[in-house]
Amino acid sequence: MGKRSNYKPHRLDLYPTPEHAVLPLLPHLPKGSYYAEPCAGDGALIRILQKHGHKCVAAYDVEPRHKIVTQADAVFLTKEDMRRADFVITNPPWGRHVVHQIIERSFFWGPTWLLMDADWAHTKQAIPYLLHCKKIVSIGRVKWIEDSKSVGKDNSCWYLFDFNDPQPTIFVGSK
């Protein structure tokens, strides 16, 4: 999962999103938002957002692990696949190649929230994408493996990408 982890990575980088990682995002979503989830895995993020009043209108994954998730690769999804969602919200695989493809795809989708490592914003490879990053919500370290005795070794953030918004990036620190 992280660059300093000695755990064997999960297949397809699947780490169900824990609720404590989603709570800092909630104040940044309008009540009752409709969203699409292109890297839905087992639907953990969907269940959390639903619990807080948001509605998933489309859910996809390359290897679905829940009956509400349709098989599809996020890097090939279109705006039509997002079914008029207000947002795209996902915890994508953290491999740079894949996440950059998803950011580029968000140009077509509309406003897209991605849960990624905080260090990403400080890399040279992030430079072409940061102009389109409208908000960064810091959440600190996440306990990805429920029965683990420790939290992850990397800090995390929610990043909002919107290619149609000319506003500068807003940074929201963790509480």
Backbone as a chain_set.jsonl record, in Angstrom:
{"seq": "MGKRSNYKPHRLDLYPTPEHAVLPLLPHLPKGSYYAEPCAGDGALIRILQKHGHKCVAAYDVEPRHKIVTQADAVFLTKEDMRRADFVITNPPWGRHVVHQIIERSFFWGPTWLLMDADWAHTKQAIPYLLHCKKIVSIGRVKWIEDSKSVGKDNSCWYLFDFNDPQPTIFVGSK", "coords": {"N": [[0.828, -1.189, 0.0], [1.65, 1.46, 1.033], [4.639, 3.441, 0.477], [6.519, 2.873, 2.404], [5.851, 0.497, 3.507], [5.897, -2.875, 4.669], [4.096, -4.788, 4.179], [2.507, -7.296, 2.222], [1.191, -6.239, -0.797], [-2.32, -5.809, -1.463], [-4.273, -7.558, -3.882], [-4.76, -5.886, -6.939], [-4.554, -3.505, -5.612], [-6.565, -3.162, -3.729], [-8.071, -1.747, -1.092], [-10.437, -1.519, 1.167], [-12.313, 1.413, 1.804], [-12.131, 2.996, 4.859], [-14.498, 4.293, 7.283], [-13.559, 6.449, 8.884], [-11.822, 7.716, 7.158], [-13.456, 8.93, 5.357], [-15.067, 10.752, 6.657], [-13.827, 13.412, 6.918], [-14.266, 14.376, 4.342], [-16.995, 14.788, 4.036], [-18.084, 17.429, 4.879], [-17.536, 18.88, 2.596], [-19.158, 18.166, 0.587], [-22.203, 18.808, -1.03], [-25.358, 18.462, 0.636], [-27.053, 15.403, 0.164], [-25.835, 14.663, -2.279], [-25.433, 13.376, -5.604], [-23.49, 10.824, -6.888], [-20.833, 9.128, -8.708], [-18.972, 6.086, -8.601], [-16.033, 5.004, -9.646], [-14.075, 3.111, -8.959], [-15.002, 0.983, -7.292], [-14.727, -1.503, -5.928], [-15.47, -3.436, -3.202], [-17.622, -1.951, -2.475], [-17.456, -0.43, -0.138], [-16.971, 2.394, 0.243], [-19.256, 3.386, -0.961], [-21.301, 2.455, 0.757], [-20.699, 3.908, 3.079], [-20.969, 6.621, 2.262], [-23.657, 6.558, 1.531], [-24.849, 6.099, 4.0], [-24.519, 8.6, 5.046], [-26.256, 10.152, 3.629], [-25.846, 10.48, 0.843], [-26.136, 9.636, -2.643], [-25.329, 6.96, -4.666], [-25.069, 6.756, -8.094], [-23.87, 5.286, -10.048], [-21.649, 2.574, -10.184], [-18.491, 1.106, -10.512], [-15.891, -1.326, -11.218], [-12.78, -2.947, -11.952], [-12.667, -5.493, -11.058], [-15.292, -6.426, -9.719], [-16.594, -6.649, -6.385], [-18.974, -6.758, -5.157], [-22.502, -6.983, -5.497], [-23.72, -4.638, -6.424], [-21.904, -3.384, -7.987], [-20.649, -2.778, -11.197], [-18.787, -4.429, -13.741], [-16.056, -2.814, -15.059], [-13.377, -0.888, -16.428], [-11.986, 1.888, -14.949], [-10.421, 3.748, -16.386], [-11.471, 3.795, -18.89], [-14.026, 4.706, -18.771], [-16.821, 6.811, -19.598], [-18.301, 10.135, -19.724], [-21.031, 9.714, -19.947], [-21.257, 7.249, -18.691], [-21.156, 8.029, -16.067], [-23.633, 8.859, -15.411], [-24.949, 11.417, -15.028], [-23.99, 12.312, -12.561], [-23.352, 14.412, -9.714], [-20.813, 14.503, -8.726], [-17.757, 12.63, -9.045], [-16.573, 10.202, -6.957], [-13.988, 8.542, -5.387], [-11.736, 6.01, -4.131], [-9.016, 5.442, -5.525], [-6.738, 2.979, -7.051], [-3.417, 3.381, -5.881], [-1.171, 3.458, -7.468], [0.939, 5.394, -9.455], [0.783, 5.539, -12.302], [-1.797, 4.523, -12.898], [-3.45, 6.216, -11.322], [-2.939, 8.703, -12.471], [-4.001, 8.332, -15.011], [-6.677, 8.156, -14.293], [-7.125, 10.714, -13.231], [-6.771, 12.213, -15.587], [-8.935, 11.218, -17.016], [-10.974, 12.289, -15.555], [-11.34, 14.776, -16.606], [-13.31, 14.503, -18.507], [-15.397, 13.513, -16.981], [-16.243, 15.36, -15.005], [-16.413, 17.21, -11.855], [-14.232, 15.62, -9.623], [-13.492, 13.676, -6.858], [-10.675, 12.316, -5.347], [-9.158, 9.933, -3.268], [-6.016, 9.966, -2.076], [-2.434, 9.53, -1.523], [-0.823, 11.964, 0.528], [1.693, 12.914, -0.159], [1.758, 12.906, -2.912], [1.086, 15.404, -4.059], [3.442, 16.793, -3.854], [5.224, 15.974, -5.716], [7.156, 15.906, -8.786], [5.81, 14.727, -10.872], [3.188, 15.363, -10.377], [2.799, 17.946, -11.17], [1.616, 18.641, -13.804], [-1.054, 18.203, -13.249], [-1.865, 19.608, -11.03], [-2.799, 22.199, -11.54], [-5.428, 21.786, -12.104], [-6.444, 20.882, -9.787], [-8.653, 21.579, -7.352], [-9.277, 21.541, -4.676], [-7.779, 20.426, -1.682], [-8.088, 18.178, 0.826], [-6.84, 17.443, 3.779], [-6.362, 14.421, 5.571], [-4.734, 13.014, 7.219], [-3.178, 10.081, 8.645], [-4.321, 6.847, 7.694], [-6.03, 3.987, 8.846], [-5.858, 1.276, 7.132], [-6.084, -1.476, 7.133], [-8.281, -3.285, 8.784], [-8.035, -5.081, 11.063], [-5.461, -4.601, 11.831], [-2.727, -3.62, 13.963], [-1.727, -1.128, 13.71], [-1.732, 2.151, 12.102], [-1.699, 3.31, 8.653], [1.427, 4.185, 7.007], [1.651, 6.423, 5.544], [0.506, 9.766, 5.031], [-2.737, 10.931, 4.074], [-4.967, 12.421, 1.626], [-7.961, 13.969, 0.419], [-8.49, 14.814, -2.868], [-9.791, 17.236, -5.004], [-10.541, 17.357, -8.311], [-11.172, 19.447, -11.054], [-11.631, 20.278, -14.193], [-12.963, 22.359, -15.331], [-13.111, 24.506, -13.671], [-11.848, 27.597, -12.891], [-10.77, 28.492, -10.511], [-8.248, 28.952, -7.906], [-6.341, 26.463, -6.061], [-7.584, 25.252, -2.978], [-6.5, 24.592, 0.264], [-7.243, 22.419, 2.868], [-6.546, 21.848, 6.099], [-5.921, 18.996, 8.273], [-7.93, 18.043, 11.117]], "CA": [[0.0, 0.0, 0.0], [2.472, 2.658, 1.118], [6.021, 3.264, 0.039], [7.335, 2.394, 3.517], [5.164, -0.646, 4.088], [6.461, -4.182, 4.348], [2.968, -5.692, 3.961], [2.291, -7.708, 0.847], [0.063, -5.456, -1.304], [-3.542, -6.52, -1.854], [-4.483, -7.673, -5.329], [-5.347, -4.706, -7.569], [-4.461, -2.378, -4.675], [-7.889, -3.018, -3.119], [-8.134, -1.496, 0.339], [-11.736, -0.889, 1.413], [-12.214, 2.726, 2.428], [-12.739, 3.033, 6.194], [-15.335, 5.468, 7.515], [-12.808, 7.596, 9.41], [-11.172, 8.404, 6.042], [-14.491, 9.62, 4.582], [-15.682, 11.821, 7.459], [-13.35, 14.762, 6.579], [-14.783, 14.778, 3.037], [-18.432, 15.084, 4.092], [-18.435, 18.857, 4.875], [-17.24, 19.465, 1.29], [-20.165, 17.666, -0.348], [-23.56, 19.3, -0.765], [-26.258, 17.435, 1.174], [-27.782, 14.609, -0.817], [-25.151, 14.63, -3.578], [-25.443, 12.19, -6.453], [-22.105, 10.613, -7.299], [-20.449, 7.87, -9.331], [-17.794, 5.484, -7.969], [-15.416, 4.197, -10.696], [-13.16, 2.091, -8.413], [-15.856, 0.661, -6.149], [-14.308, -2.69, -5.186], [-16.532, -4.139, -2.459], [-18.694, -1.008, -2.171], [-17.309, 0.171, 1.197], [-17.161, 3.84, 0.161], [-20.674, 3.599, -1.288], [-22.1, 2.253, 1.976], [-20.425, 5.017, 4.005], [-21.592, 7.837, 1.745], [-25.106, 6.359, 1.611], [-25.179, 6.292, 5.411], [-24.488, 10.042, 5.313], [-27.258, 10.836, 2.815], [-25.465, 10.671, -0.556], [-26.681, 8.582, -3.49], [-24.474, 6.47, -5.752], [-25.86, 6.518, -9.299], [-23.114, 4.372, -10.905], [-20.503, 1.984, -9.484], [-17.719, 0.249, -11.412], [-14.581, -1.792, -10.79], [-12.248, -3.954, -12.876], [-12.977, -6.787, -10.449], [-16.327, -6.12, -8.724], [-16.686, -7.526, -5.22], [-20.305, -6.566, -4.593], [-23.499, -7.079, -6.569], [-24.109, -3.321, -6.959], [-20.776, -2.874, -8.764], [-20.572, -3.279, -12.564], [-17.408, -4.609, -14.184], [-15.548, -1.863, -16.059], [-12.105, -0.259, -16.077], [-12.199, 3.326, -14.776], [-9.722, 4.574, -17.372], [-12.224, 3.807, -20.142], [-15.391, 5.173, -18.534], [-17.171, 8.082, -20.232], [-19.213, 11.006, -18.979], [-22.327, 9.043, -19.944], [-21.194, 6.191, -17.676], [-21.302, 8.65, -14.754], [-25.085, 9.024, -15.241], [-25.297, 12.761, -14.532], [-23.594, 12.482, -11.158], [-22.812, 15.724, -9.332], [-19.385, 14.278, -8.485], [-17.183, 11.296, -9.035], [-15.869, 10.07, -5.667], [-13.391, 7.213, -5.349], [-10.438, 5.697, -3.544], [-8.441, 4.676, -6.632], [-5.422, 2.375, -6.805], [-2.482, 4.482, -5.688], [-0.072, 3.439, -8.434], [0.936, 6.682, -10.159], [0.324, 5.397, -13.68], [-3.249, 4.367, -12.9], [-4.108, 7.398, -10.774], [-2.827, 9.778, -13.447], [-5.001, 8.05, -16.046], [-7.99, 8.487, -13.734], [-7.201, 12.184, -13.19], [-6.988, 12.663, -16.964], [-10.298, 10.829, -17.382], [-11.914, 13.166, -14.853], [-11.605, 15.908, -17.49], [-14.584, 14.204, -19.157], [-16.428, 13.165, -16.004], [-16.685, 16.475, -14.183], [-15.716, 17.29, -10.569], [-13.837, 14.285, -9.177], [-12.763, 13.562, -5.591], [-9.833, 11.126, -5.262], [-8.428, 9.724, -2.015], [-4.649, 9.576, -2.454], [-1.413, 9.884, -0.543], [-0.557, 13.403, 0.61], [2.957, 13.233, -0.824], [1.577, 13.034, -4.353], [1.073, 16.823, -4.445], [4.79, 17.332, -3.739], [6.084, 15.308, -6.69], [7.227, 16.535, -10.1], [4.806, 14.143, -11.765], [1.889, 15.967, -10.083], [2.759, 19.318, -11.707], [0.622, 18.908, -14.854], [-2.416, 17.995, -12.754], [-2.181, 20.496, -9.909], [-3.566, 23.341, -12.023], [-6.828, 21.376, -12.124], [-6.81, 20.44, -8.438], [-9.356, 22.724, -6.784], [-9.304, 21.474, -3.222], [-7.064, 19.315, -1.044], [-8.568, 18.025, 2.196], [-5.923, 16.554, 4.487], [-7.021, 13.562, 6.559], [-3.74, 12.339, 8.052], [-2.928, 8.654, 8.389], [-5.521, 6.011, 7.641], [-5.883, 2.572, 9.193], [-6.424, 0.604, 5.971], [-6.332, -2.892, 7.415], [-9.119, -3.194, 9.98], [-7.535, -5.814, 12.232], [-4.061, -4.266, 12.052], [-2.445, -2.91, 15.218], [-1.223, 0.218, 13.432], [-2.285, 2.872, 10.955], [-0.793, 3.383, 7.517], [2.633, 4.978, 7.223], [1.575, 7.609, 4.694], [-0.632, 10.652, 5.215], [-3.655, 10.891, 2.935], [-5.789, 13.59, 1.345], [-8.953, 13.952, -0.645], [-8.165, 15.819, -3.88], [-10.884, 17.532, -5.921], [-10.112, 17.794, -9.641], [-12.245, 19.979, -11.888], [-10.978, 20.92, -15.333], [-13.772, 23.492, -15.783], [-13.146, 25.52, -12.614], [-10.607, 28.371, -12.949], [-10.355, 28.937, -9.179], [-7.015, 28.344, -7.388], [-6.486, 25.364, -5.115], [-7.812, 25.536, -1.555], [-6.001, 23.518, 1.114], [-7.925, 22.309, 4.157], [-5.731, 21.021, 6.976], [-6.645, 18.013, 9.087], [-8.286, 18.523, 12.454]], "C": [[0.866, 1.243, 0.0], [3.898, 2.375, 0.714], [6.939, 2.768, 1.149], [6.724, 1.168, 4.194], [5.87, -1.941, 3.725], [5.358, -5.235, 4.233], [2.927, -6.083, 2.493], [1.067, -6.947, 0.332], [-1.132, -6.345, -1.657], [-3.659, -6.522, -3.37], [-5.238, -6.435, -5.842], [-5.382, -3.492, -6.642], [-5.811, -2.094, -4.012], [-7.761, -2.922, -1.601], [-9.467, -0.812, 0.594], [-11.575, 0.407, 2.205], [-12.885, 2.707, 3.794], [-13.494, 4.344, 6.426], [-14.545, 6.667, 8.014], [-12.062, 8.357, 8.306], [-12.169, 9.23, 5.228], [-15.055, 10.821, 5.345], [-15.145, 13.218, 7.132], [-13.846, 15.275, 5.219], [-16.211, 15.308, 3.126], [-18.779, 16.572, 4.116], [-18.235, 19.539, 3.515], [-18.194, 18.982, 0.2], [-21.511, 18.307, -0.029], [-24.443, 18.16, -0.259], [-26.975, 16.726, 0.037], [-27.156, 14.571, -2.199], [-25.366, 13.299, -4.287], [-24.024, 12.026, -6.982], [-21.951, 9.263, -7.988], [-19.155, 7.403, -8.683], [-17.124, 4.551, -8.977], [-14.444, 3.11, -10.233], [-13.796, 1.528, -7.143], [-15.471, -0.574, -5.354], [-15.466, -3.412, -4.54], [-17.663, -3.201, -2.035], [-18.591, -0.321, -0.818], [-17.573, 1.679, 1.184], [-18.629, 4.177, -0.134], [-21.538, 3.49, -0.035], [-21.912, 3.408, 2.961], [-21.124, 6.29, 3.534], [-23.116, 7.736, 1.782], [-25.596, 6.596, 3.037], [-25.277, 7.778, 5.77], [-25.341, 10.836, 4.318], [-26.92, 11.079, 1.358], [-25.872, 9.444, -1.367], [-25.717, 8.229, -4.62], [-25.366, 6.132, -6.948], [-25.163, 5.578, -10.288], [-21.895, 3.88, -10.134], [-19.821, 0.977, -10.4], [-16.443, -0.222, -10.718], [-14.101, -2.828, -11.799], [-12.538, -5.364, -12.374], [-14.015, -6.556, -9.343], [-16.378, -7.147, -7.598], [-17.987, -7.311, -4.464], [-21.295, -6.525, -5.747], [-23.926, -5.732, -7.151], [-23.041, -2.717, -7.873], [-20.72, -3.572, -10.125], [-19.113, -3.395, -12.984], [-17.074, -3.625, -15.304], [-14.251, -1.265, -15.529], [-12.304, 1.255, -16.053], [-11.557, 4.167, -15.872], [-10.428, 4.603, -18.727], [-13.653, 4.313, -19.977], [-15.607, 6.566, -19.133], [-18.037, 8.925, -19.309], [-20.593, 10.363, -18.893], [-22.376, 7.929, -18.899], [-21.413, 6.742, -16.269], [-22.75, 9.038, -14.452], [-25.49, 10.326, -14.551], [-25.01, 12.961, -13.036], [-23.106, 13.906, -10.924], [-21.294, 15.661, -9.203], [-19.034, 12.845, -8.838], [-16.396, 11.255, -7.735], [-15.313, 8.66, -5.601], [-12.071, 7.191, -4.588], [-9.744, 4.818, -4.581], [-7.193, 3.9, -6.208], [-4.391, 3.504, -6.756], [-1.278, 4.448, -6.617], [-0.153, 4.683, -9.308], [0.388, 6.563, -11.578], [-1.2, 5.33, -13.741], [-3.929, 5.647, -12.417], [-4.026, 8.579, -11.75], [-3.805, 9.571, -14.604], [-6.405, 8.424, -15.553], [-8.165, 10.007, -13.639], [-7.477, 12.721, -14.595], [-8.41, 12.348, -17.424], [-11.313, 11.761, -16.736], [-12.197, 14.442, -15.644], [-12.972, 15.736, -18.158], [-15.719, 14.026, -18.159], [-17.036, 14.365, -15.307], [-15.968, 16.435, -12.844], [-15.493, 15.899, -9.963], [-13.014, 14.363, -7.902], [-11.998, 12.245, -5.59], [-9.146, 11.084, -3.907], [-7.054, 9.167, -2.383], [-3.676, 9.959, -1.345], [-1.106, 11.373, -0.627], [0.711, 13.792, -0.14], [2.801, 13.46, -2.322], [1.686, 14.494, -4.8], [2.465, 17.45, -4.444], [5.759, 16.687, -4.717], [6.078, 16.061, -8.019], [6.134, 16.003, -11.017], [3.41, 14.702, -11.514], [1.716, 17.325, -10.769], [1.709, 19.509, -12.802], [-0.83, 18.817, -14.383], [-2.831, 19.009, -11.691], [-2.963, 21.741, -10.325], [-5.064, 23.05, -11.979], [-7.313, 20.832, -10.778], [-7.395, 21.646, -7.708], [-9.399, 22.727, -5.266], [-8.509, 20.255, -2.774], [-7.511, 19.299, 0.405], [-7.681, 16.98, 2.874], [-6.679, 15.714, 5.514], [-6.03, 12.83, 7.459], [-3.582, 10.869, 7.684], [-4.207, 7.842, 8.531], [-5.171, 4.59, 8.05], [-6.615, 1.773, 8.115], [-6.822, -0.832, 6.261], [-6.987, -2.97, 8.781], [-8.542, -3.881, 11.206], [-6.054, -5.572, 12.512], [-3.905, -3.522, 13.381], [-1.995, -1.473, 14.969], [-1.931, 0.841, 12.234], [-1.278, 2.833, 9.812], [0.383, 4.302, 7.803], [2.671, 6.242, 6.377], [0.357, 8.446, 5.074], [-1.462, 10.635, 3.933], [-4.432, 12.19, 2.82], [-6.88, 13.215, 0.353], [-8.576, 15.095, -1.574], [-9.38, 15.998, -4.784], [-10.304, 18.077, -7.219], [-11.326, 18.278, -10.414], [-11.594, 20.8, -12.995], [-11.745, 22.139, -15.826], [-13.84, 24.624, -14.764], [-11.828, 26.287, -12.62], [-10.068, 28.802, -11.58], [-9.042, 28.264, -8.75], [-7.335, 27.248, -6.366], [-6.67, 25.879, -3.695], [-7.297, 24.331, -0.778], [-6.721, 23.561, 2.446], [-7.114, 21.342, 5.017], [-6.565, 20.044, 7.787], [-6.894, 18.571, 10.49], [-7.681, 17.642, 13.516]], "O": [[0.818, 2.017, -0.956], [4.318, 1.222, 0.62], [8.035, 2.287, 0.864], [7.059, 0.854, 5.336], [6.379, -2.091, 2.614], [5.642, -6.432, 4.194], [3.276, -5.285, 1.622], [0.008, -7.0, 0.957], [-0.968, -7.484, -2.093], [-3.2, -5.602, -4.047], [-6.225, -6.003, -5.245], [-6.153, -2.559, -6.865], [-6.16, -0.94, -3.764], [-7.393, -3.883, -0.926], [-9.62, 0.365, 0.269], [-10.796, 0.477, 3.156], [-14.081, 2.431, 3.887], [-13.166, 5.373, 5.835], [-14.828, 7.796, 7.612], [-11.707, 9.52, 8.497], [-11.769, 10.132, 4.491], [-15.475, 11.801, 4.731], [-15.943, 14.153, 7.07], [-13.842, 16.482, 4.976], [-16.589, 16.193, 2.358], [-19.712, 16.965, 3.415], [-18.715, 20.654, 3.307], [-18.053, 19.348, -0.967], [-21.914, 18.343, 1.134], [-24.284, 17.017, -0.687], [-27.44, 17.35, -0.917], [-27.87, 14.458, -3.195], [-25.465, 12.245, -3.658], [-23.426, 12.985, -7.471], [-22.803, 8.381, -7.875], [-18.335, 8.22, -8.265], [-17.581, 3.423, -9.159], [-14.032, 2.274, -11.037], [-13.211, 1.587, -6.062], [-15.858, -0.684, -4.19], [-16.343, -3.939, -5.225], [-18.568, -3.616, -1.31], [-19.552, 0.315, -0.386], [-18.319, 2.184, 2.023], [-19.165, 5.149, 0.397], [-22.403, 4.332, 0.205], [-22.87, 3.834, 3.606], [-21.794, 6.96, 4.32], [-23.793, 8.732, 2.04], [-26.634, 7.222, 3.249], [-26.017, 8.163, 6.676], [-25.17, 12.048, 4.18], [-27.637, 11.819, 0.685], [-25.942, 8.338, -0.831], [-25.338, 9.082, -5.423], [-26.294, 5.331, -6.837], [-25.779, 5.123, -11.252], [-21.191, 4.67, -9.505], [-20.469, 0.111, -10.988], [-15.976, 0.396, -9.762], [-14.91, -3.51, -12.428], [-12.641, -6.308, -13.159], [-13.662, -6.497, -8.166], [-16.227, -8.348, -7.823], [-18.094, -7.638, -3.282], [-20.96, -6.082, -6.846], [-24.445, -5.687, -8.266], [-23.255, -1.658, -8.464], [-20.742, -4.8, -10.201], [-18.293, -2.551, -12.621], [-17.72, -3.608, -16.352], [-14.058, -1.154, -14.318], [-12.747, 1.835, -17.044], [-12.104, 5.203, -16.247], [-10.028, 5.354, -19.616], [-14.411, 4.346, -20.946], [-14.692, 7.389, -19.167], [-18.452, 8.472, -18.242], [-21.254, 10.464, -17.86], [-23.42, 7.693, -18.291], [-21.813, 6.0, -15.372], [-23.051, 9.497, -13.35], [-26.28, 10.323, -13.606], [-25.719, 13.698, -12.35], [-22.524, 14.53, -11.811], [-20.584, 16.615, -9.52], [-19.897, 11.971, -8.917], [-15.632, 12.176, -7.443], [-16.056, 7.688, -5.739], [-11.396, 8.209, -4.429], [-9.861, 3.593, -4.534], [-6.653, 4.137, -5.127], [-4.491, 4.471, -7.51], [-0.436, 5.344, -6.551], [-1.218, 4.989, -9.845], [-0.395, 7.409, -12.008], [-1.819, 6.015, -14.555], [-4.884, 6.112, -13.039], [-4.964, 9.371, -11.833], [-4.372, 10.535, -15.117], [-7.217, 8.948, -16.316], [-9.242, 10.524, -13.937], [-8.33, 13.591, -14.767], [-9.017, 13.138, -18.147], [-12.384, 12.0, -17.292], [-13.19, 15.12, -15.382], [-13.701, 16.708, -18.351], [-16.869, 14.349, -18.456], [-18.239, 14.379, -15.045], [-14.997, 15.692, -12.701], [-16.427, 15.112, -9.811], [-11.975, 15.022, -7.857], [-12.583, 11.183, -5.802], [-8.61, 12.093, -3.449], [-6.932, 8.066, -2.92], [-4.039, 10.618, -0.371], [-1.124, 11.967, -1.705], [0.79, 14.887, -0.696], [3.627, 14.137, -2.935], [2.317, 14.782, -5.817], [2.643, 18.54, -4.986], [6.974, 16.828, -4.575], [5.12, 16.763, -8.341], [5.595, 16.74, -11.843], [2.527, 14.536, -12.356], [0.589, 17.795, -10.927], [0.957, 20.481, -12.732], [-1.732, 19.31, -15.06], [-4.023, 19.239, -11.482], [-3.722, 22.28, -9.519], [-5.874, 23.965, -11.833], [-8.451, 20.379, -10.654], [-6.692, 22.629, -7.476], [-9.541, 23.778, -4.641], [-8.557, 19.196, -3.4], [-7.338, 20.28, 1.128], [-7.765, 15.788, 2.577], [-7.53, 16.227, 6.24], [-6.438, 12.103, 8.365], [-3.827, 10.473, 6.545], [-5.054, 8.121, 9.38], [-4.138, 4.055, 7.647], [-7.834, 1.611, 8.172], [-7.789, -1.342, 5.695], [-6.343, -2.751, 9.807], [-8.563, -3.305, 12.294], [-5.459, -6.263, 13.339], [-4.839, -2.877, 13.856], [-1.89, -0.685, 15.909], [-2.621, 0.169, 11.468], [-0.146, 2.379, 9.983], [0.338, 5.105, 8.735], [3.606, 7.037, 6.476], [-0.698, 7.902, 5.401], [-0.948, 10.36, 2.849], [-4.543, 12.957, 3.777], [-6.741, 12.28, -0.435], [-8.364, 16.22, -1.121], [-9.937, 15.016, -5.277], [-9.657, 19.125, -7.231], [-12.369, 17.624, -10.437], [-11.07, 21.886, -12.75], [-11.233, 22.886, -16.659], [-14.557, 25.603, -14.977], [-10.78, 25.69, -12.376], [-9.006, 29.42, -11.51], [-8.751, 27.145, -9.172], [-8.461, 27.138, -5.881], [-6.0, 26.818, -3.267], [-7.612, 23.189, -1.112], [-6.804, 24.611, 3.082], [-7.009, 20.158, 4.698], [-7.767, 20.239, 7.967], [-6.173, 19.444, 10.973], [-7.872, 17.891, 14.707]]}, "num_chains": 1, "name": "protein.A"}
